[in-house]
Amino acid sequence: MSINESFSKIIKERRKQLHLTQEHVAGECSISTRAYQELENGNSLPSLDTLIYLAHALSLDLDTLAKELRAEKLRQAQQEEATV
């Protein structure tokens, strides 16, 4: 799984945990809903500015977001090893 896919999984799950709409998060990040959907679908990665707004909108700090991303990548690697 790519970094885009890992990142998209994290933000989508977090948004759902907080019961937020894509439109709400996009507004908090000052991006279009379509641009947010591209992030959530794993088709793009955010700019640094958008990443900062995104972390705030999802009630995460950047360090926590980075740790979540590392943990997700580790889980994926372990799953891949288990299927070999």
Residue pairs with C-beta under 8 A, 6 or more apart in sequence:
1 73
1 76
2 42
3 45
3 69
3 73
4 42
4 43
4 44
4 45
5 42
6 69
6 72
6 73
6 76
7 39
7 42
7 45
7 69
8 39
8 40
8 41
8 42
9 42
9 72
10 65
10 68
10 69
10 72
11 25
11 39
11 40
11 54
11 58
12 40
14 58
14 60
15 22
15 25
15 40
15 58
18 58
18 59
20 57
20 58
22 33
22 36
22 37
22 40
23 33
24 57
25 36
25 54
25 57
25 58
26 32
26 33
26 35
26 36
28 53
28 54
28 56
28 57
29 36
29 46
29 50
29 53
29 54
29 57
30 50
30 53
31 50
35 44
38 44
39 45
39 46
39 50
39 54
46 54
51 62
51 65
52 62
55 61
55 62
55 64
55 65
58 65
60 68
